[in-house]
Amino acid sequence: MATECDNAMRSVSQSQSMLAIITKWLRRLLIWAGVIVGLLVIAGGAKRVWLQMTVGKQFTQLDSNGDGKLTHEEVPATSPFNAWDREQYGVVTSEQFIAYHARRPAEIGATEPTGPAATDTLFRRTHIPGLCDIAEGTNGIALADLNQDGLVDIIATYTEKNRGLSNTGHHLRTFINQGGLRFRSHPITVRDSKLTGERFGAFPQIPNLVDFNGDGLLDIFISRHSPYWASKPRRGIEPLGNTLLLSDGAWDTFRDVSERLNVQNHEAYNRQSSIADVNSDGWLDIAIGCDNVGDAIGGVSHSRMYVFQPNGEKIEAGKFDDIGGTDRVPDFGGFYHDSAKDKAGPGISLRDLDNDGDVDLVQSFHCDVRQPLLPYSPGEYRQGVFCWKNLLSETGQLRFEKISGNGLACEASLQYKRDKQIYEPVGKAPGLPYMFFADVDNDGLQDVLAIGPSDIGFAPRAEDIGGRFWRNKGSFQFEEATNATGLEALNWDYREWYRFFEIPIPPALEKFRPKSLVTQPGRKQNHPLDERFYFANANFGDFNNDGWIDLLVLDRHESPSRPAYSAALFLNRGDGTFELKPTTISGLDSTGISSEIADLNNDGLLDIVIACDPDNSGGGIAGVAAEKYQDKVYVNTGAHGARENHWLHLTFTGLKDAELIGARVELTAGGRKQYRWIHSNHSYKSGGALDAHFGLGKHDRADLTVALLNGKSVKFADVRTDRFLDLNLKTQTVSILEF
């Protein structure tokens, strides 16, 4: 019995000893675990401190302008910028920079391949502080050298969000180029006016920059639509009309002469202007295209052809008179409250389409009104392309002859069937209000592109297409060549664009069920995937400097819910036909209401500025992020051979703008010719400089001829390329511009 008890006690003692040993080791393990965790915490903290010190120092070294952000221009080309910029806003903060390196196992400063989207695209989105930070709706932009330092500046009009229906909240801003893609905001002074840049009055639209008074400084003409609704002015908003600011002794000081010179057109929905000397009297004249939206929302469709009537040597002593609605421009302008007479077109162009030495008039009309039950029916306005040939060179007198049957001119309308409550076309003609001109096949003639919206939910069309291209055959004759030129994508629906961009179609779009149109009870909505691009802007330019004009077109839709809304780049194949390029080649991954091109950093490559206004072109979308309102800049990288090609950038002096505008510049290199025409309105809702950019491919010398509308020609032989040149057309001398 005792032995059993001793054995039991011995067993208990051994168990307790084992438990003590296990407990001891568990305590040691816990201590070591704590030490390890502590070391890890200390190491993590040390790493964070090290990252903040080391990587932060590297960030500061890269941040050349000290604004706390990095842009593409501040970092080496091999840097993984897109990996730093995870939100793809075009800028990188120090937090993003440190966070990237915290995720990287490699040592600080290591680089990695950036992939096609960052290194192999022709354009790269670049954030420009100040310009690209404004979260307001941009109404119009112009790119030109305001202060005459050889760098392209930017002037733009804005409307603050939710401030459109007021006298305040509208701005005119200038951004002065300081080189290296740095811009600074610079205020202007307006004398003889209550207008200031920060309080610029209601509804300023599209700036157009030329020298009206001949003092060598740029003046500013800005179209402006009136605060009208259903043909009546909105209460409390002053209808100012168009604004003409003449320079007054300095590039940033102006006088408001709008009322004195009779250019306001204050009841109209003024949009694009086109400026040239239509009667060769040495004074600039102004054509204005006017729209009509939803029964005169914002004014009536009263386009104008303002011809200047001088009274002495000073412009202030004369005035502009409208010759629209007279036999000098038959069937142009006027507003009659008559569906059979009235028409609406926000674009307008003065161009010498037949190379006879005077500018002709072209305007394309659409229908963005639909109310059928008025005494007159705006929805039955005429649509199509209208052409007026200037007879000045043939007769010596200013008179525009309306032309038909030339392959470009066409006319149709809509008729409202009240029993069916739908519109039906009468005739066939496109409702494409925005027109653009360039010589795409280098034959010395300006070809024509027309684009526009395609959404029956807003307004029907007599011919429902998104774009059309015409080749100029000479003698004011044209032929349709959209598909033959490789531009069939202008009429793709969104299903095809999603497929081309290789973007999955959002499930919500696949499940869309069309509803009846409130404005057209007899019809249902189109499926969104069956709609086309909402085209509003295009730019012709030689983006890869190969000697052939390329094309950029812009989808005006700005909804964040549709990833296929974008810009599209068509590169010229070198024979006058185009090839559509994917985003992986173009780098263009956003959209906006308008665009303009210029060489912003003087590297011989054309860059792009895209103006954004979701409130206007996105249908008043709720909850749109501020970033969507910010204008976008795409810098030309020189990829795909563009950097290796030669180029010339030309400016012109020695003549007044009235003699220069409309001139044709011919460049010959390697036995091949190409052409540019000098105008300040290049595209819709934007304007540009009176200059010319040429790409020359592998040729490093060229001969130049500038043919003026008055018949004079000035030649410059054996000019070296890859330079900025000023051609003095009076002394026939060439100056090399250095910056």
Secondary structure, 3 states (H helix, E strand, C coil): CHHHHHHHHHHHHHHHHHHHHHHHHHHHHHHHHHHHHHHHHHHHHHHHHHHHHHHHHHHHHHCCCCCCEECHHHCCCCCCHHHHCCCCCCCEEHHHHHHHHHHCCCCCCCCCCCCHHHHCCCEEECCCCCHHHCCCEEEEEEEECCCCCCCCEEEEEEECCCCCCCCCCEEEEEEEECCCCCEEEECCEEECCCCCCCCCCCCEEEEEEECCCCCCCCEEEEEEECCEECCEECCCCCCCCCEEEEEEEECCEEEECCCCCCCCCCCEEEEEEEEECCCCCCCCEEEEEEECECCCECCECCCEEEEEECCCCCHHHCEEEECCCCCCCCCCCCCCCCCCCCEECCCCEEECCCCCCCCEEEEEEECECCCCCCCCCHHHCEEEEEEEEECHHHHCCCCEEEECCCCCCEEEEEEEECCCCEEEEECCCCCCCEEEEECCCCCCCCEEEEECCCCCCCCCCCCCCCEEEEEEEECCEEEECCCCCCCHHHHCEHHHHHHHHCCCCCHHHHCCCCCECCCCCCCECCCHHHCECCEEEEEEECCCCCCCCEEEEEECCCCCCCCCCCEEEEEECCCCCEEEECHHHHCCCCCCCEEEEECCCCCCCCEEEEECCHHHHCCCCCCCCHHHHCCEEEEECCCCCCCCCEEEEEEEECCCHHHHCCCEEEEEECCEEEEEECCCCCECCEECCCCEEEEEECCCEEEEEEECCCCCEEEEEEEECCEEEEEECCCCEEEEECC
